[in-house]
Amino acid sequence: MFPSTGNLILILVVIILLFGAKRIPEIAKGLGRAAHEFKKAKDSVEREAGGLVESAEKLASAEDKAVRQADEKPGKPDAG
């Protein structure tokens, strides 16, 4: 599943040859920022989805309560 040590060293050498030793910290910094922004956006979407679910549950509960109250009212005409 994970590359062996030799393969990992070969990959690192190729990366250094492609980008140069000076650019690697910049690339790593950019990847770190991108990962942070992704996590922040994911958390925001999860909070919003949780709020929507909570609102839907409150609405459904209110509708159930209204239906129960309508069923319990005296003098309701029979439907049949």
C-alpha positions as CSV (number, residue, x, y, z in Angstrom):
1,M,0.0,0.0,0.0
2,F,2.7,2.5,0.9
3,P,5.8,2.9,-1.3
4,S,9.0,1.4,-0.1
5,T,11.8,3.6,1.2
6,G,13.7,3.3,-2.2
7,N,10.6,4.3,-4.1
8,L,10.0,7.2,-1.8
9,I,13.5,8.5,-2.2
10,L,13.2,8.2,-6.0
11,I,10.0,10.2,-5.9
12,L,11.6,12.9,-3.7
13,V,14.6,13.2,-6.1
14,V,12.3,13.6,-9.1
15,I,10.3,16.3,-7.3
16,I,13.5,18.2,-6.4
17,L,14.7,17.9,-10.1
18,L,11.3,19.1,-11.4
19,F,10.7,22.0,-9.1
20,G,14.1,22.8,-7.6
21,A,14.9,22.8,-3.9
22,K,13.9,26.5,-3.5
23,R,10.4,26.0,-4.7
24,I,9.5,23.0,-2.6
25,P,8.8,25.0,0.6
26,E,6.6,27.4,-1.4
27,I,4.7,24.4,-2.9
28,A,4.3,22.8,0.6
29,K,3.1,26.1,2.0
30,G,0.5,26.5,-0.8
31,L,-0.7,22.9,-0.2
32,G,-1.1,23.6,3.5
33,R,-3.1,26.7,2.8
34,A,-5.3,24.9,0.3
35,A,-5.9,22.1,2.9
36,H,-6.8,24.7,5.5
37,E,-9.2,26.5,3.2
38,F,-10.8,23.1,2.2
39,K,-11.3,22.2,5.8
40,K,-12.8,25.6,6.6
41,A,-15.2,25.3,3.7
42,K,-16.2,21.7,4.7
43,D,-16.9,22.8,8.2
44,S,-19.0,25.7,7.0
45,V,-21.1,23.4,4.8
46,E,-21.6,20.9,7.6
47,R,-22.8,23.7,9.9
48,E,-25.2,25.0,7.3
49,A,-26.5,21.5,6.6
50,G,-27.0,20.9,10.3
51,G,-28.9,24.2,10.6
52,L,-31.2,23.2,7.7
53,V,-31.8,19.8,9.3
54,E,-32.7,21.4,12.6
55,S,-35.0,23.9,10.8
56,A,-36.7,21.0,9.0
57,E,-37.2,19.1,12.2
58,K,-38.7,22.1,14.0
59,L,-41.1,22.6,11.0
60,A,-42.1,19.0,11.0
61,S,-42.7,19.0,14.7
62,A,-44.8,22.1,14.5
63,E,-46.9,20.6,11.6
64,D,-47.4,17.4,13.6
65,K,-48.5,19.4,16.6
66,A,-51.0,21.4,14.5
67,V,-52.4,18.2,13.0
68,R,-52.8,16.6,16.5
69,Q,-54.5,19.7,17.8
70,A,-56.9,19.8,14.8
71,D,-57.7,16.1,15.4
72,E,-58.5,16.7,19.1
73,K,-60.9,19.7,18.5
74,P,-64.5,18.8,19.4
75,G,-67.2,19.4,16.9
76,K,-65.1,18.3,14.0
77,P,-67.3,16.9,11.2
78,D,-67.0,13.3,10.5
79,A,-65.5,12.4,7.1
80,G,-67.7,9.5,6.1
